[in-house]
Amino acid sequence: MAKKELELVCELCRREVQSLSRHHLVPREEGGRYGATAELCQPCHSTIHLTISNQELAQQYNSIEALQTAEPLQKYLKWVKNRPIERISNRRGRSRRKK
């Protein structure tokens, strides 16, 4: 009898995904090292950190409920909910285009 694979679900977008990463609801840099965490897919995790500052995350968006209703994330959440994507490019790095 084959083992049933665990279903991994992103706590933010609620999609079934292949892997999850741990997001500190209060960023470590803002004192949340040992605080509550959430399991997020990589696209959601990256988008949160690209869109919202650590200070704003600590003060205003320090729960899943707050992130799900965060105005800066609404367009993204609407877009991603029916997408099968597992990864998005990390736009935090410097541009790779040659001039």
Sequence and secondary structure as in RCSB ss.txt:
>XXXX:A:sequence
MAKKELELVCELCRREVQSLSRHHLVPREEGGRYGATAELCQPCHSTIHLTISNQELAQQYNSIEALQTAEPLQK
YLKWVKNRPIERISNRRGRSRRKK
>XXXX:A:secstr
       EE TTT  EES  EEEESS GGGT TTS EEEE HHHHHHHHHHS HHHHHHT  SHHHHHT GGGHH
HHHHHTT        TTS      
